[in-house]
Amino acid sequence: MRIAFAGTPDFARAALAALHAAGHGIALALTQPDRPAGRGLKLHASPVKQWALERGIPVLQPRSLRPDGRYPAEAAAARDALQAAQPDALVVAAYGLILPRWTLDLPCLGCLNIHASLLPRWRGAAPIQRAIEAGDAQTGVTIMQMDEGLDTGGMALVQALPIAPDDTAASLHERLAGLGARLIVQALDQAASGPLRITPQPAEGVTYARKIDKAEARIDWSRPAAEIERRIRAFDPFPGAAAAREGEAIKVWRAELGDAQRPSDARPGQILSADDVGVAVACGADGCGGVLRLTQLQRAGGKRLNAREFLRGFALAAGQVLD
């Protein structure tokens, strides 16, 4: 089958590689413009762009696909290229741009989106992180026939995946990327032999996974310990969970619920103990004792370290309060 592909990060690259390995012809890849990254803020190509160029696949990076938007010339060039490619289907995975009506109508099989949630739960930009943050027991991948709504299209394939108690956004992302790659190949195999069976999304259970904002990184120690622990995992690797001691930034990458009760006179953020096992911090009252033990931390410009190694170079002691 002749495919056009639209995607940007590693999640999308996994699907693109699977489609290529399955023998589908990739006529064109659309991806986000190069972005500055790293200390030198040099422009970096997306994983999809890098993979496609290594295999001689044409790449386009329009800033918009809307002819009435800020970049009409780029939108027109993308439309011409897609029409010239004559794809049977446009596969979309974490692309980052809204697709206008003309893109949905162009391929004969329409546009198939690989969405990392069990729709209609967690429509939107950050379904992996929000599922962990909310404490969901499972998530999954939905192959969706796209329409003009925000992840509102009918479902072609759905498969669930359990969320492990120690899953981070990074570890769950890796498993979901592999699942999404397998399911999109399966969906196209089905489409090649007959019309896909599309099921409307349920009207109930709709939630929205809003985009992750850097401001969310700051830990609010007045929140329950279990909630903070989930947010730490949900924000690994981006934006990380952030605290501070006397103005010096600390990133928290791993934590576990404490086995002691929070003292009644302890302030949120107050350190109760700091030793090789971890840094025990008082949190908001909840059913888990109100104590969170920080087990992997990082100071500004440093590496992720377990608690024992971190405390060798960063003095934390009982009674101090983390901001």
N, C-alpha and C positions, 0 to 999 in steps of 0.2 A: 504494500500500500504506500502511496505517496503522502508524506507527512510534512506539514510545517509545524514548527515547535516554538513556543514562547515560554521562557523561564529564565531565572537568574541565578539562584544560589545552588549549593550542593544538592539540596533536595530535588531540584529540577534536573541537575546534571545526571543523577542516578537514573531518572526516567528516560532521559535522552539516550544514555548509553544502552539501556535495556531495549529500547525501540530499535536502535541501530543493530544491536546484536541479534535481534529477532528477524532481521532481514528487511525491515521497512526502509524505504528510501526517504532520507531527510533532505527535503528540497531547500529549506531555509530555516534559520534559527533567529528568533527575535529575543533580545535581551536588553537589560538596562544599560545605560551609558556607563563607561568606566568611572569609578569613584576613587577619590583620594583616600588612602589608608596608610597605617603605620606612622612611625615617628616623623618620617620625612614627608608624609602626605603625598606620596607619589600616586599617580593614577594606576589603578589595578583593574584588570579585566575580570568580569564575572566568571565563575566556574563553567557556566554554559558556554560563554564565548571562548574560553581557553580550549575546552574540549572540542567544540565545533571547528575552530580554526586548525587544530592539530590534524583534523581529518578532512580538511578541504571543503567544509560545508559553509556556504555563504552566510554571513552574519549581518543583521541590521540592528541598530541601537537608537531607534527614535525616542525622543523625549515625550512624545505624545502620539496617539493614534487618532485623535479627534481632529477632523478637518476644520472645525470651528474653534479650535483651541489656540494656545500660545505659539504652537509650532506647526502651522498648516503645511509648510513645505515638507517637513519631515514626515508628517502624516500621509501626505500625497505620495511621497517616495515609497513609504512602507506599503501603501495600497497597491501601487504599481507592481512592486516586487512580489507581493502575495498573489496578485492576479496572474502574474507571469509564471509563478511557481505551480499554479493549478493543483493545490493539494486536495487530496480526498478528505482529509481531516486536519484540523488545527488542534494540537495538544498543548494544554496550558498547565503550568505548574509553578506556583510562587513567582509569577512574572513581575508583578508590582505596578502594572498599568491597567486601567479600566479599559475593557474592550468595547468599542462602540458597535452599533448595530451592523454596520457593513462587514465587520470581521466575523460576526456570528453567522451571517448569511452566505459568506463567500464559499466555504468548503461544502461539498455535497453531503458530507456526513456531519457537518456542523463543528462545533468546538467542544472538546472534552477536557474537563478540568480535573486535576488530581488534587483533592482537598484532604488535608490531614486531620480529619475529625469525622465523627459519626453524625452527619447532618440530620436534622437542622441544628444540633448542638454545636456551638462554637463556629458559627459563620464568621468570616472576617480575617484579619491580618495575622493573628498570633494564636492559632488554635492549640498548638503544642504546649506553649507556656501556660495558657489559661487553664488547660485541662489539669496540669500538674498543680497549679496554684489553687484551684478549686477543690483539690482532693479527689478527683474522679478516679474510680476504680479501673476504668477502661477508656480507650479512645479507639481510633482506627483510621481507615482511609475510605473516602467516598469518591467514586468516579462519577462525575456529574456532567450532564448535558447543559452547557452554559446558556443562560438567558441574560437579559439586561439588568437583572437584579443583583444584589450582593450575595452570591453563593445561594441563590434561591432555585436554581434549575433542578430538573428531574434527575433521579439517581439511576445509573446504569448498573453499578456494582458497589457493594458495601462489605467491608470486612473489619471485624473488631480486633483489637489488640490490647492485652492487659497492661496497665501501668504498674510497674514494680514500685515497692516502697522506697527504693533508693534511686529511682530514675531521675535524671536531670533532663533539661531540655535537650542537651547534646545527645545523651544516650537514647532518649525516646525518638529524637529526630532521625537518628541513624536507622532504627528499626522501621520507622514509618516510611522513610525514603525507600528502603528495600521493598516494603509491602506495596507502596504506590507504584514502583517500577514494575512489579509483577502483575498488578491488577490492570495497568494501562495496556500492557501487552495482551492480557487476556481479553480486555474489552475490544481491542482492535481485531483480535482473532474472531471474536463473535460477530463483529460488524462486517467482516469479510464474507461471512457465510449467510448473512441475513440481517434484517433490521434489529438494532439493539432494543431490548425491552426496557423502557424508561418508566420509572415509578415516581410519581410526585412525592415531594418531601412531606412528612407529617406536618399538620398545622400547629401541633402542640410541641413544646420542648425547645423552642427557638431561643438561643442565646448568642451573644455577639462577643467575639474575641478581639477587643480593641488592640491597636498597635501598642507595642511596648515602648514606654517613654523612659528616658534616662533618669528622670526625676523619681521614678518608682524604685530605684535602686536603694535609696535611703531606708534603712531598717527603722520601723516604728516599734520601739520596744514595749509600748503599751498594748500592742496587739497580742493575742494568745500565742504561746510558744509553738503550738502545732501549725498555726497559720504562717508564722515567720519561717519555720523549717521548710514548709512547702514552697514559699516564695524564694528561698535561697536556692532550692533545686530548680525551680522554674526559670530563674534568671541566670542560670549557668549554661552557656558562657556569656550571654549578654542580657542586661548590662552589668550583671554581678550584683551581689547584695553588699551595701556599703554601710560602714559605721565609722566612728572617729573617736579618738581619745586625745583631748587637749589640742584639737585642731589637726592632728595627724590622721590621715585617711587609712582605714583598714577595710580590706575586702574579706568577706566571709563566704567560703565556698562549700563547706560541709558543716553540718550540725546535726545533733540528735536530741531527742527529748530527754530532759534530766530525770533521774530517778528519785530526786528529793523534792520536798515541798518548798515553795517559795516562802521565805520568812514574811510575816505580815507587815513588818516595817521596812521591807526592801523597796527601793525605788525601781521603776522600769529602767532597764539598762544598767543596773548596778551589778558589778561583778561579785559573785558569791565565793568563788574559788578560781584559782588559775594554777594548773599543774600539768603533768605529762598527759593526763587523760583528756583534758580540754579546759576551756574557759567557760565556767557556768555563769549564766547571766539571768537575772530576774526579768520576767516578761509579764504581760498582762495575765490576769486571772483566767484560768480555763480548767477543764477537767483533767489536764495532764500534769498538774503540779505547778505550772507557771514558771518552769526553769528550762532554759535551752543551753545545751553544752556545745560550744563551738569547737570543732575538731580540725578544721583546715582553714588557714587564714593567709592573708597576703598583705604586706605593707606596700606603700607606693613605690614603684620602681623595682620591686622584688619579685620573688617567685612564690607560687603556692607552696605552703609548708604545713606539716602536721603541727599540732599544738605544741608539742615539746620543742621542735626546732624553732618555731616562731617565737616562743617565749625566751629563747636564748638571746635573741637580738632585739626584742621589743618587750619592755617590762610592763606587765599587767598584774594587778594585785587585787585581792578582795577589798571591797569598799570603794574602789574607783567606779566611775559611772561612764558608760559609753554613750556618746551622742548618737 
